[in-house]
Amino acid sequence: MLRLIPSKAAIYAVLAALGAAFMAWLRIDARRDERRENERKVAQNRLDAIESKREIDRDVETQDDNALINRLTRR
């Protein structure tokens, strides 16, 4: 009957393994969050570039030189 009771070393080994698994999960989750944030930034940059191109095209179409100059020198 006493053989079924785990020793302190066995309990510590199980707790250490659970702690290591939890830390690995946290690292994976942090990498996943970082990847999602980077994807969000890339998508936002693409949208900004598309909007900028549309503004330039609109300015060119209207032949409004001042608007085109202002748009190109705004950055």
Distance bins in CASP14 RR format, pairs under 12 A and 6 or more apart:
PFRMAT RR
TARGET T0000
AUTHOR 0000-0000-0000
RMODE 2
METHOD distances of the structure
MODEL  1
3 10 0 0 0 0 0 1 0 0 0 0 0
4 10 0 0 0 0 0 1 0 0 0 0 0
5 11 0 0 0 0 1 0 0 0 0 0 0
6 12 0 0 0 0 1 0 0 0 0 0 0
6 13 0 0 0 0 1 0 0 0 0 0 0
6 14 1 0 0 1 0 0 0 0 0 0 0
6 15 0 0 0 0 0 1 0 0 0 0 0
7 13 0 0 0 0 1 0 0 0 0 0 0
7 14 0 0 0 0 0 1 0 0 0 0 0
8 14 0 0 0 0 0 1 0 0 0 0 0
8 15 0 0 0 0 0 1 0 0 0 0 0
9 15 0 0 0 0 0 1 0 0 0 0 0
9 16 0 0 0 0 0 1 0 0 0 0 0
10 16 0 0 0 0 0 1 0 0 0 0 0
10 17 0 0 0 0 0 1 0 0 0 0 0
11 17 0 0 0 0 0 1 0 0 0 0 0
11 18 0 0 0 0 0 1 0 0 0 0 0
12 18 0 0 0 0 0 1 0 0 0 0 0
12 19 0 0 0 0 0 1 0 0 0 0 0
13 19 0 0 0 0 0 1 0 0 0 0 0
13 20 0 0 0 0 0 1 0 0 0 0 0
14 20 0 0 0 0 0 1 0 0 0 0 0
14 21 0 0 0 0 0 1 0 0 0 0 0
15 21 0 0 0 0 0 1 0 0 0 0 0
15 22 0 0 0 0 0 1 0 0 0 0 0
16 22 0 0 0 0 0 1 0 0 0 0 0
16 23 0 0 0 0 0 1 0 0 0 0 0
17 23 0 0 0 0 0 1 0 0 0 0 0
17 24 0 0 0 0 0 1 0 0 0 0 0
18 24 0 0 0 0 0 1 0 0 0 0 0
18 25 0 0 0 0 0 1 0 0 0 0 0
19 25 0 0 0 0 1 0 0 0 0 0 0
19 26 0 0 0 0 1 0 0 0 0 0 0
20 26 0 0 0 0 0 1 0 0 0 0 0
20 27 0 0 0 0 0 1 0 0 0 0 0
21 27 0 0 0 0 0 1 0 0 0 0 0
21 28 0 0 0 0 0 1 0 0 0 0 0
22 28 0 0 0 0 0 1 0 0 0 0 0
22 29 0 0 0 0 0 1 0 0 0 0 0
23 29 0 0 0 0 0 1 0 0 0 0 0
23 30 0 0 0 0 0 1 0 0 0 0 0
24 30 0 0 0 0 0 1 0 0 0 0 0
24 31 0 0 0 0 0 1 0 0 0 0 0
25 31 0 0 0 0 0 1 0 0 0 0 0
25 32 0 0 0 0 0 1 0 0 0 0 0
26 32 0 0 0 0 0 1 0 0 0 0 0
26 33 0 0 0 0 0 1 0 0 0 0 0
27 33 0 0 0 0 0 1 0 0 0 0 0
27 34 0 0 0 0 0 1 0 0 0 0 0
28 34 0 0 0 0 0 1 0 0 0 0 0
28 35 0 0 0 0 0 1 0 0 0 0 0
29 35 0 0 0 0 0 1 0 0 0 0 0
29 36 0 0 0 0 0 1 0 0 0 0 0
30 36 0 0 0 0 0 1 0 0 0 0 0
30 37 0 0 0 0 0 1 0 0 0 0 0
31 37 0 0 0 0 0 1 0 0 0 0 0
31 38 0 0 0 0 0 1 0 0 0 0 0
32 38 0 0 0 0 0 1 0 0 0 0 0
32 39 0 0 0 0 0 1 0 0 0 0 0
33 39 0 0 0 0 0 1 0 0 0 0 0
33 40 0 0 0 0 0 1 0 0 0 0 0
34 40 0 0 0 0 0 1 0 0 0 0 0
34 41 0 0 0 0 0 1 0 0 0 0 0
35 41 0 0 0 0 0 1 0 0 0 0 0
35 42 0 0 0 0 0 1 0 0 0 0 0
36 42 0 0 0 0 0 1 0 0 0 0 0
36 43 0 0 0 0 0 1 0 0 0 0 0
37 43 0 0 0 0 0 1 0 0 0 0 0
37 44 0 0 0 0 0 1 0 0 0 0 0
38 44 0 0 0 0 0 1 0 0 0 0 0
38 45 0 0 0 0 0 1 0 0 0 0 0
39 45 0 0 0 0 0 1 0 0 0 0 0
39 46 0 0 0 0 0 1 0 0 0 0 0
40 46 0 0 0 0 0 1 0 0 0 0 0
40 47 0 0 0 0 0 1 0 0 0 0 0
41 47 0 0 0 0 0 1 0 0 0 0 0
41 48 0 0 0 0 0 1 0 0 0 0 0
42 48 0 0 0 0 0 1 0 0 0 0 0
42 49 0 0 0 0 0 1 0 0 0 0 0
43 49 0 0 0 0 0 1 0 0 0 0 0
43 50 0 0 0 0 0 1 0 0 0 0 0
44 50 0 0 0 0 0 1 0 0 0 0 0
44 51 0 0 0 0 0 1 0 0 0 0 0
45 51 0 0 0 0 0 1 0 0 0 0 0
45 52 0 0 0 0 0 1 0 0 0 0 0
46 52 0 0 0 0 0 1 0 0 0 0 0
46 53 0 0 0 0 0 1 0 0 0 0 0
47 53 0 0 0 0 0 1 0 0 0 0 0
47 54 0 0 0 0 0 1 0 0 0 0 0
48 54 0 0 0 0 0 1 0 0 0 0 0
48 55 0 0 0 0 0 1 0 0 0 0 0
48 75 0 0 0 0 0 1 0 0 0 0 0
49 55 0 0 0 0 0 1 0 0 0 0 0
49 56 0 0 0 0 0 1 0 0 0 0 0
50 56 0 0 0 0 0 1 0 0 0 0 0
50 57 0 0 0 0 0 1 0 0 0 0 0
51 57 0 0 0 0 0 1 0 0 0 0 0
51 58 0 0 0 0 0 1 0 0 0 0 0
51 71 0 0 0 0 0 1 0 0 0 0 0
52 58 0 0 0 0 0 1 0 0 0 0 0
52 59 0 0 0 0 0 1 0 0 0 0 0
52 71 0 0 0 0 1 0 0 0 0 0 0
52 72 0 0 0 0 0 1 0 0 0 0 0
52 74 0 0 0 0 1 0 0 0 0 0 0
52 75 0 0 0 0 1 0 0 0 0 0 0
53 59 0 0 0 0 0 1 0 0 0 0 0
53 60 0 0 0 0 0 1 0 0 0 0 0
53 71 0 0 0 0 0 1 0 0 0 0 0
54 60 0 0 0 0 0 1 0 0 0 0 0
54 61 0 0 0 0 0 1 0 0 0 0 0
54 71 0 0 0 0 0 1 0 0 0 0 0
55 61 0 0 0 0 0 1 0 0 0 0 0
55 62 0 0 0 0 0 1 0 0 0 0 0
55 64 0 0 0 0 0 1 0 0 0 0 0
55 67 0 0 0 0 1 0 0 0 0 0 0
55 68 0 0 0 0 1 0 0 0 0 0 0
55 70 0 0 0 0 0 1 0 0 0 0 0
55 71 1 0 1 0 0 0 0 0 0 0 0
55 72 0 0 0 0 0 1 0 0 0 0 0
55 74 0 0 0 0 1 0 0 0 0 0 0
56 62 0 0 0 0 0 1 0 0 0 0 0
56 64 0 0 0 0 0 1 0 0 0 0 0
56 67 0 0 0 0 1 0 0 0 0 0 0
56 68 1 0 0 1 0 0 0 0 0 0 0
56 69 0 0 0 0 0 1 0 0 0 0 0
56 70 0 0 0 0 0 1 0 0 0 0 0
56 71 1 0 1 0 0 0 0 0 0 0 0
56 72 1 0 0 1 0 0 0 0 0 0 0
56 74 0 0 0 0 0 1 0 0 0 0 0
56 75 0 0 0 0 0 1 0 0 0 0 0
57 67 0 0 0 0 0 1 0 0 0 0 0
57 68 0 0 0 0 0 1 0 0 0 0 0
57 71 0 0 0 0 0 1 0 0 0 0 0
58 64 0 0 0 0 1 0 0 0 0 0 0
58 67 0 0 0 0 1 0 0 0 0 0 0
58 68 0 0 0 0 1 0 0 0 0 0 0
58 71 0 0 0 0 1 0 0 0 0 0 0
59 65 0 0 0 0 1 0 0 0 0 0 0
59 66 0 0 0 0 1 0 0 0 0 0 0
59 67 1 0 1 0 0 0 0 0 0 0 0
59 68 1 0 1 0 0 0 0 0 0 0 0
59 69 0 0 0 0 1 0 0 0 0 0 0
59 70 0 0 0 0 1 0 0 0 0 0 0
59 71 1 0 1 0 0 0 0 0 0 0 0
59 72 0 0 0 0 1 0 0 0 0 0 0
59 74 0 0 0 0 0 1 0 0 0 0 0
60 67 0 0 0 0 1 0 0 0 0 0 0
60 68 1 0 0 1 0 0 0 0 0 0 0
60 69 0 0 0 0 0 1 0 0 0 0 0
60 71 0 0 0 0 1 0 0 0 0 0 0
60 72 0 0 0 0 0 1 0 0 0 0 0
61 67 0 0 0 0 0 1 0 0 0 0 0
61 68 0 0 0 0 0 1 0 0 0 0 0
62 68 0 0 0 0 1 0 0 0 0 0 0
62 71 0 0 0 0 0 1 0 0 0 0 0
64 70 0 0 0 0 1 0 0 0 0 0 0
64 71 0 0 0 0 1 0 0 0 0 0 0
65 71 0 0 0 0 0 1 0 0 0 0 0
65 72 0 0 0 0 0 1 0 0 0 0 0
66 72 0 0 0 0 0 1 0 0 0 0 0
66 73 0 0 0 0 0 1 0 0 0 0 0
67 73 0 0 0 0 0 1 0 0 0 0 0
67 74 0 0 0 0 0 1 0 0 0 0 0
68 74 0 0 0 0 0 1 0 0 0 0 0
END
